[in-house]
């Protein structure tokens, strides 16, 4: 995850997800969702939120590869954010404690 600097629109730091460390996804997702909600509350057109979310993903990264083929017509629609989250959630599922324990046991064997 990177933080390239200030966002011109709100002058706040933007966290960008690259997918290299999958365990950072749940925290980034919560942060990004909160940022999108705030932008919507401030009056941003819901059709623009998909573009905002895309800008929070590092270009040419593992995470970018998940969403790069999504057509602009979908990204720039009211369901754009939902479609992006669906793709990311499928690729970066939240792991339960049982999943993590199982992975650790697999490493030992």
N, C-alpha and C positions, 0 to 999 in steps of 0.2 A: 504494500500500500504506500502511496506517495502523497505528498502534499505540496504541489507546485507553487503555491503562493495565494495571493488574494484573488477572489472572484470580483470582477469589475462591477457586477450588478449589485452585490450587497456588501462588498469590501470585507468579506469574511473568508477565512481559510477553507479551501475545498479539499477534502480527502478523496483520493482517487484509488480505486481498487484495481489490482493487476492480476489477481488469481494465483500468484506464485505461492502464497501461504494461505491455503484454503481455510484454515482455522480462524483467519481474520474476517472471513465473510460475514458471519452473523453480526459482529459489532459494526462493520462498515454498512451493512444493510440497514441496521437500526438507525445509524447516523444519517444515511442517505434518505431514508424514508421520512425522517423528521425534517430534514432540509426541504424535501419536496412539499411536505405538508405546510411548512412555514411559507414557502413561496406561493402556494395556492391560497393560503389565508391572506397573503399580502396582495392578492388580486391577479396573480399570473394566470393566463389562459391555460386550462388543463391540456390543451393540444400542444403546449410548449414544454410540458413537464417531461415528456419522453426524451426530447433533446437535452434537457438539463441532466437527466439520469445518464444518458450516453456520454456526456462530458465528464462524468464522475468515474469513468472507466478509462484506464490507461490504453491509448491506441496501440495496436499491434501486440497486445499482451495476451496471456491465456484467457482472461475474462473477455477481452475484446473479440477473440475468435468465436466465442459463444454467441455474440449478438451482431457480429458484423454483417451477416447476410439478411438481417431483418430489413425489409424495404422501408425507405423514408416515409412512404405514405402511411405505414403503420406506426412508425416512431412518432410522426407528427399528427397522430389522431388521439382522440380522448382515451382510447384503450392502449396507447403506446407504452405507457409506464407498466401496465399490467402484463403486457406481452414480454417486455424486457425482464421483469421480475420472474415470470414463469420460466424463461430460458435460463436465467442465472440460478434460480432455485433448483432446477433440474440438474445443472452441472455441479453446483456447490451445495449439496444437501446438508442440513444441520445434522451433525453426528451426536448420537446419544452417548451417555457414559458407557453403556454396554458396547457400542460400536468402537469406542476408543480403547476399551479394555481388550476387546477381541483383536484389534490391530496390534496392540502391544504384545499380546501373547503370540501372534503370528510372527512378529519380529524375533522373538526368542527362539522359535523353532526353526 
